Amino acid sequence: MKTLYLECLSGISGDMTVAALLDLGANQKELASVIDLMNLGCELYIGKSEKNGISSCFFDVKTIKKDECCRGINDIYEIINKSTLTDNAKNIAKKIFDVVADAEAIVHKKSREEVHFHEVGALDSIVDICAVAFCLDNLKISRVICSPISDGFGFVNCAHGKIPIPVPAVVEIAKAKKIPIKITENNSEMITPTGAAIVGAIADKFENPKNIVIQKTGIGAGKKEFSHPNILRAFIFEDVQEDKDNIIFIQTAIDDSTPEQLAFCLEKLFEIGVSDAFFSPVYMKKNRPAWQLSVMCNPNIESEVIGVIFKQTTAVGVRRQSLERVIMKRESTKIDTKYGKVDANIFYWNDIEKTCIEYESAKEIAQKNNCSILDIYKNY
C-alpha cells in the first residue's frame, strides 16, 4: 500500500499540491500531454524554486486566451469526461469538484446545480485539480494522510469582494470533512478553496503519523513569501503499524424501502468511498422480514454515510461503533497472463502471503480477448 502524507504547515493550494506530487516523481511529460489535449488554452510552467534555502518544485498555469471564468458543475464534468485522464483520475477530479460544489451551495444558499464557480471554476484551478488527480493516479497512491492545516487571518479579495480568512468555502469544507485548521499569525490566506477541496476529497485521516519509514519526499513551493518556508511537503512512506486501522461500523434495519431504493443507496455509499457495505436478511418486530444494512467506513466520512442512509432509505436511526480492524499489508503489482498483464495486489501478514487479481483489470482484459474472467484467473 502506497501511503501519501501531506504536511500542511504552510497551508495548501492546488499548485502547491501538484508541485509536491511532481517532485515525488509523477510523470511531467504525461501530465503536460493530458492537459494539452484538454484544449483549455493553458501553458504549464514547472521548475525549481528555493524557499528559505529549501529547494522545491514550482508549478504554475498561465492562460493564453480569455477565460469566461464562470462554470457550473456540469460544465466541469464535461471538461473532465472529455479529457484523456484515466477513469480513476477522472473520478478523483470529480470528487474534488463535488466537495467544492457542496461548499459553495451552502455559502450561496443554492443547489449544487445552480452554483457557478468563479475562482475555482477558472481554467488554472481546473488544471490544478485535474493535475492533482493525474499525479495521484500516476503515483498509484492508495491512502492519504494529512496533517492539521495552517491558515492565516484577515481579509482577501475575490470575485465577490473582500471576504474574511479562512474564506467561507474553506470553512464549509472544513466543517463537512472535519478538517482541523490551525490559525497562525500570518495576515494572509494560506488555505485556498482548491487546496481544502483536494484534501477534503482524498484524505483518509487528518493526523500526524507516528512510526513511519519514509521512502520518498516531494516539496511544492507556494507563490507567497512568509518568514517561514512557504512549502507543502509530501511523503510516501511505509507505516510500520499498517496492519491495523480504525473504522466506523454503522448498521440499521429497514423493512419499508423498495429493492430499487436499497440498491441505489448502496451505489451512493460506494461512490463516497465506504470500505464495504452490504445487506443481510433479518426479522424485525412483529416478525416482519427486513434487510439489515451494514456499512464500514473511515471516520472522516461518517457523517456523509449517515446522510446517504437517511436520504436514500426510509431509515430514521442508525447504530454506530468505532472498531479497530486488522488488515493485511498490500502492494500493487502486475501479473503476466497469456492474455496480457493484469493488475493485482499482493497481501502480507506475518508469514502469510496471497495474491489477488483486480476484478476491473481482469474484466477489461477478458473483454478485449473475448474470453471469460475465469480464464484470466486460471492463467497466471
C-alpha positions in Angstrom: 0.0 0.0 0.0 1.4 3.4 -1.0 0.6 5.9 1.7 0.9 9.6 1.0 1.3 12.1 3.9 0.8 15.8 3.3 2.4 18.1 5.8 0.5 21.4 5.6 2.4 23.6 8.0 2.1 26.5 5.4 -1.4 25.8 4.3 -2.3 24.2 1.0 -3.3 25.2 -2.5 -3.8 23.4 -5.8 -0.5 24.5 -7.4 1.5 23.6 -4.2 -0.1 20.1 -4.2 0.7 19.5 -7.9 4.2 20.7 -7.4 4.8 18.4 -4.4 3.4 15.4 -6.3 5.5 16.1 -9.3 8.6 16.4 -7.0 7.6 12.9 -5.7 8.0 11.5 -9.2 4.7 11.9 -11.1 5.4 11.9 -14.8 5.7 15.5 -16.0 5.6 14.7 -19.7 2.4 12.6 -19.5 0.8 15.4 -17.4 1.7 18.0 -19.9 0.2 15.8 -22.7 -3.0 15.2 -20.8 -3.5 19.0 -20.1 -2.6 19.9 -23.7 -5.2 17.5 -25.1 -7.8 19.2 -22.9 -7.5 22.2 -25.3 -8.1 24.7 -22.5 -5.7 27.3 -23.8 -3.2 26.9 -20.9 0.5 26.6 -20.6 2.2 24.7 -17.7 5.3 26.1 -16.0 7.3 23.6 -14.0 10.6 24.4 -12.4 12.7 24.7 -9.3 12.3 27.3 -6.6 14.0 28.0 -3.3 12.1 28.8 -0.1 14.3 29.8 2.9 17.1 27.8 1.4 15.0 24.7 0.8 14.9 23.5 -2.8 11.3 22.8 -4.0 9.3 22.3 -7.2 7.3 25.2 -8.7 4.1 24.7 -10.7 2.1 27.4 -12.4 -0.6 27.6 -15.0 -0.8 30.5 -17.5 -3.9 31.0 -19.6 -3.2 32.1 -23.2 -6.7 33.0 -24.1 -9.5 35.0 -22.3 -11.5 32.8 -19.9 -15.2 33.2 -19.2 -14.4 32.1 -15.7 -18.0 31.1 -14.7 -18.9 27.5 -14.9 -21.4 25.1 -13.3 -20.6 21.6 -12.0 -22.0 20.0 -15.2 -19.6 22.2 -17.3 -16.7 21.0 -15.2 -17.8 17.4 -15.5 -18.0 17.7 -19.3 -14.4 19.0 -19.4 -13.2 16.1 -17.2 -15.2 13.5 -19.1 -13.7 14.6 -22.5 -10.1 14.5 -21.2 -7.7 11.6 -21.6 -7.4 11.2 -17.9 -7.8 7.6 -16.7 -11.2 6.6 -15.3 -9.7 6.6 -11.8 -8.2 10.1 -12.2 -11.5 11.4 -13.6 -13.3 10.1 -10.5 -10.8 11.8 -8.3 -11.1 15.1 -10.1 -14.9 14.9 -10.0 -14.8 14.0 -6.3 -12.7 17.1 -5.6 -15.1 19.4 -7.5 -18.1 17.8 -5.7 -16.6 18.9 -2.4 -16.3 22.5 -3.8 -19.8 22.4 -5.2 -21.3 21.3 -1.9 -19.5 24.0 0.0 -20.4 26.8 -2.5 -24.0 25.6 -2.4 -24.1 26.2 1.3 -22.3 29.5 1.1 -24.6 30.9 -1.6 -27.7 29.1 -0.4 -28.3 27.4 -3.8 -28.4 23.9 -5.1 -25.2 22.2 -6.4 -26.5 22.5 -10.0 -27.2 26.3 -9.6 -23.8 27.1 -8.2 -21.5 28.8 -10.7 -17.8 28.7 -9.8 -15.7 31.7 -10.1 -12.1 31.3 -8.8 -12.3 27.5 -8.6 -14.0 27.4 -12.0 -11.2 29.3 -13.6 -9.0 27.4 -16.1 -6.0 27.4 -13.8 -8.0 25.8 -11.0 -9.5 23.2 -13.3 -6.0 22.4 -14.4 -4.7 22.2 -10.8 -7.4 19.8 -9.8 -7.1 17.6 -12.9 -3.3 17.6 -12.4 -3.6 16.5 -8.8 -5.9 13.7 -9.9 -3.5 12.7 -12.6 -0.5 12.7 -10.2 -2.3 10.6 -7.5 -3.3 8.0 -10.2 0.2 8.1 -11.8 1.9 7.6 -8.4 -0.6 4.8 -7.6 -1.4 6.3 -4.2 -3.6 4.0 -2.1 -4.1 6.0 1.1 -3.7 9.7 2.0 -3.0 11.1 5.5 -3.0 14.9 6.0 -1.7 16.9 8.9 -3.8 19.7 10.5 -3.7 22.6 8.1 -2.4 26.1 8.9 -4.2 29.2 7.8 -3.7 33.0 8.4 -6.2 35.7 9.3 -7.5 39.0 7.9 -9.3 39.5 4.6 -8.7 38.5 1.0 -10.2 40.0 -2.3 -12.2 37.7 -4.5 -14.9 37.9 -7.2 -17.5 38.8 -4.5 -15.3 41.5 -2.9 -13.4 41.4 0.3 -14.0 38.3 2.5 -12.6 37.0 5.8 -9.9 34.4 6.2 -10.5 31.4 6.4 -12.7 32.1 3.4 -16.3 30.9 3.6 -15.8 28.0 1.1 -12.8 26.7 3.1 -14.9 27.0 6.4 -17.7 24.9 4.9 -15.3 22.3 3.5 -13.5 22.1 6.9 -16.9 21.6 8.7 -18.1 18.9 6.3 -14.9 17.0 6.1 -13.8 17.5 9.7 -10.5 19.2 8.6 -8.5 20.5 11.6 -7.4 24.1 11.0 -4.6 25.9 12.9 -4.8 29.7 12.8 -1.4 31.3 12.6 -0.1 34.9 12.9 0.2 35.4 9.1 -2.0 38.2 7.8 -2.6 36.3 4.6 -4.7 33.4 3.1 -2.8 30.1 3.3 -5.6 27.6 2.6 -7.3 28.1 -0.8 -10.7 26.5 -1.6 -9.0 24.3 -4.1 -6.5 23.1 -1.6 -9.2 22.5 1.0 -11.3 20.6 -1.5 -8.3 18.4 -2.5 -7.6 17.2 1.0 -11.3 17.1 1.8 -11.8 14.6 -1.1 -8.7 12.5 -0.9 -7.6 12.4 2.8 -8.5 9.3 4.8 -7.2 10.7 8.1 -6.1 14.1 9.5 -3.3 13.4 11.9 0.4 13.5 12.4 1.5 9.9 11.7 3.9 8.1 14.0 6.5 5.3 13.5 6.9 5.7 9.7 9.6 4.7 7.3 9.9 7.5 4.7 10.5 6.2 1.1 10.3 9.4 -0.9 9.9 13.2 -0.3 8.4 15.8 -2.6 8.3 19.6 -1.9 5.9 22.0 -3.5 6.6 25.7 -3.5 3.9 28.3 -2.8 3.8 31.7 -4.6 3.7 33.8 -1.4 6.6 34.8 0.7 6.4 34.3 4.5 9.0 34.4 7.3 8.8 30.6 7.3 9.4 28.4 4.2 6.1 28.5 2.2 6.1 24.9 1.1 4.0 21.8 1.1 5.9 18.6 1.9 4.6 15.3 0.6 6.0 12.0 1.8 5.4 8.4 0.5 6.0 6.2 3.5 5.6 2.7 4.9 3.6 2.6 8.1 5.2 0.0 10.4 1.8 -0.5 12.0 -0.1 -0.6 8.8 -1.8 -3.9 9.7 -4.3 -2.0 12.0 -6.6 0.9 11.5 -9.8 2.3 13.0 -13.1 2.2 11.2 -16.7 3.2 11.9 -19.3 0.3 11.7 -22.8 1.5 11.0 -26.0 -0.6 10.9 -29.7 -0.1 10.5 -32.6 -2.4 9.8 -35.1 -1.4 7.0 -38.5 -3.0 6.3 -40.3 -0.5 4.2 -37.9 0.6 1.4 -38.1 -0.9 -2.1 -35.3 -3.0 -3.6 -34.6 -0.3 -6.1 -34.2 2.3 -3.3 -31.9 0.0 -1.4 -29.8 -0.8 -4.4 -29.5 3.0 -5.2 -28.4 3.6 -1.5 -25.7 1.0 -1.8 -24.4 2.6 -5.0 -24.3 6.1 -3.4 -22.4 4.7 -0.4 -19.7 3.2 -2.6 -19.5 6.5 -4.5 -18.5 8.4 -1.4 -15.8 5.8 -0.6 -17.0 3.4 2.1 -14.8 0.5 2.8 -17.6 -2.0 2.5 -21.4 -2.1 2.6 -23.9 -5.0 2.4 -27.4 -6.1 3.2 -28.4 -9.1 5.3 -31.9 -10.6 5.7 -33.3 -10.2 9.2 -36.7 -10.4 11.0 -37.9 -7.2 12.8 -40.6 -6.7 15.4 -44.0 -8.4 14.6 -42.0 -10.9 12.6 -41.6 -8.6 9.6 -38.9 -9.7 7.1 -36.4 -6.9 6.5 -32.9 -6.0 5.4 -30.1 -5.0 7.7 -27.7 -2.5 6.1 -24.1 -2.8 7.4 -21.5 -0.2 6.4 -17.8 0.1 7.2 -16.1 3.5 6.6 -13.3 5.8 7.6 -14.2 8.1 10.5 -13.8 11.2 8.3 -16.8 10.3 6.1 -19.1 9.0 8.9 -21.5 12.0 8.7 -21.7 11.6 4.9 -22.5 7.9 5.2 -25.3 8.6 7.7 -26.6 11.4 5.4 -26.8 9.0 2.5 -28.7 6.4 4.5 -31.2 8.9 5.8 -31.7 10.5 2.4 -31.9 7.3 0.2 -33.9 5.0 2.5 -36.8 5.1 5.0 -34.4 4.6 8.0 -34.8 7.1 10.8 -32.0 5.9 13.0 -28.6 4.0 12.9 -26.3 2.2 15.3 -22.6 3.0 15.1 -19.5 1.6 16.7 -15.8 2.6 16.5 -13.7 -0.5 15.8 -10.1 -1.4 15.3 -9.6 -3.5 12.2 -6.6 -5.9 11.5 -5.7 -5.8 7.8 -3.0 -7.3 5.7 -0.3 -5.1 4.2 -0.8 -4.6 0.4 1.4 -3.9 -2.6 0.1 -3.2 -6.1 1.7 -5.2 -8.9 1.1 -6.6 -12.4 0.9 -10.3 -13.3 1.7 -11.8 -16.7 -1.0 -14.0 -18.2 -1.3 -15.4 -21.7 -3.8 -12.6 -22.4 -1.5 -9.8 -21.2 -0.6 -8.1 -17.9 -3.3 -7.8 -15.3 -3.4 -5.6 -12.2 -3.2 -7.4 -8.9 -2.5 -6.9 -5.2 -0.1 -8.9 -3.0 -1.2 -9.1 0.6 1.1 -9.9 3.6 0.6 -10.7 7.2 3.4 -12.2 9.3 4.5 -15.2 7.2 1.2 -15.4 5.2 1.2 -14.1 1.6 -1.6 -14.1 -1.0 -2.1 -12.6 -4.4 -5.5 -11.3 -5.7 -6.3 -10.1 -9.2 -8.1 -6.8 -9.5 -11.6 -7.5 -11.0 -11.8 -4.4 -13.1 -8.5 -5.2 -14.8 -9.5 -8.8 -15.4 -12.8 -7.7 -16.8 -11.1 -5.3 -19.3 -8.7 -8.0 -20.5 -11.5 -10.5 -20.8 -13.5 -8.1 -23.0 -10.5 -7.4 -25.2 -9.7 -11.1 -25.7 -13.3 -12.3 -25.8 -12.7 -14.8 -23.1 -14.1 -15.3 -19.6 -12.8 -13.7 -16.4 -12.3 -17.3 -15.2 -9.8 -17.8 -18.0 -7.8 -14.8 -16.7 -7.8 -16.1 -13.1 -6.8 -19.6 -14.2 -3.9 -18.4 -16.3 -1.5 -16.6 -14.1 
